Amino acid sequence: MDEGAAAGEAASAAPRLAGRRLVLGVTGGIAAYKAVEVCRRLVDEGAHVVPVMTAEAERFVGATTFSALASEPVRRSLWSDADPVPHTRLGQWAELVLVVPATARFLGLYAHGIAEGLLSATVLATRAPVVVCPAMHTEMWEHPAVQDNVATLRRRGVVVVGPASGRLAGGDVGAGRLAEPAAIVAAVTDVLCRARDLAGHRVLVTAGGTREPIDPVRVLTNRSSGKQGHALAEAAAARGAEVVLVTTADQPVPAGARVVRVETAAQMAEAVLAEAPSCDVVIMAAAVADFRPARVAPAKLKKAEGPPALDLVPTEDILAELGRRRRPGQVLVGFAAETGDPLASAEAKLAAKGVDLVVANDVSRDGVGFEGETNEVVVVDQDGGRQVVSLRSKREVADAVLDRVVEWLGARGDRAGG
Ligand code: CTP
């Protein structure tokens, strides 16, 4: 696209990033020259861009180019007499940190939490969303070490844009080419728009499988790991929500969430029904037991006494109760983990439990099981909509589900108001 067309395009639309504070990190790969175009587009969109370059990046492109475009000096070093903590200051200032290109080396440092220079320290010091745009040769991109690092970063909520396939330095063709500048700027805009879209809302998430005691030693439980629920809580907190996580799972506590630990369906019901009235959104991702032993043996059952007859009674259906007690404007989300056709059962649950959205998955499929790092779901809604979220990290699935929740909050708010 020529300059005239680009200028026309920028002039015709309102700047989407007006006043937004971005750190643009540039690392040392041949695609660093394309970061110049990204910088120009971000500035055209009204962003306040502070460029941070690694020493290797300066072998490919001059710092003056970035400082001229951004009207900001390029930051390079952790060591400054004027500012003893430049990484924390930048990390706290930024509304988003973008790294273009992200080399295999940078991805490795970031995934392993190694702060060896200003940029790798800044991405660790920030609470803002981070977008990385990998670019490297196909062999490097496909190396298991690099793929593992990218998977780790995705799991932690880092947004990875690209790489695309195409011609690479040296004339080879394959995966590893930097995403197009327009696609990078579009991704930044999306992330920033979504960044605080749950601010001012209280979100309750449940996670994990409940454990129903048989005796003081044994329990009835299921295979749920709680990873999807914890990812939902983490993503909601990152999007500005005040988050309460009621969980049975031994998973890391998501940053920014208040955690209530429970074990049984009854404890989960008590905690959820106490918290829910003050929440705008309730997401029941937990695998709650449908039945529990009618009696808990006071002492350990002995093998010599023969196989115990387990008399089971239904637990309270928390989601159905939430549906009955729902307050105006509140959004309720259920989960349906099936082995077979999840859609039919999701639609049945929507109607039976009076919820807005049901997230359905077929846990018998590859990559969709309880313990794994990935998931693939269909989000079914009360208005007959269905959205397929293809196989991706549980954190990315969480954000896709929350995108639907945000839309539904708007719709519910309108209906409550009207
Ligand atoms: N749920 C609940 N309270 C229960 C059981 C389930 O709130 N006692 C919630 C789960 O957290 C989930 C949804 O309801 O959001 C799952 O619905 P459920 O009917 O329990 O599904 P399954 O038991 O898996 O399915 P089925 O009825 O087909 O056996």
Boltz pocket constraint, residues with backbone or C-beta under 6 A from the ligand:
constraints:
  - pocket:
      binder: B
      contacts: [[A, 265], [A, 284], [A, 285], [A, 286], [A, 287], [A, 288], [A, 289], [A, 290], [A, 315], [A, 316], [A, 317], [A, 318], [A, 319], [A, 320], [A, 333], [A, 334], [A, 335], [A, 336], [A, 337], [A, 345], [A, 349]]
      max_distance: 6.0
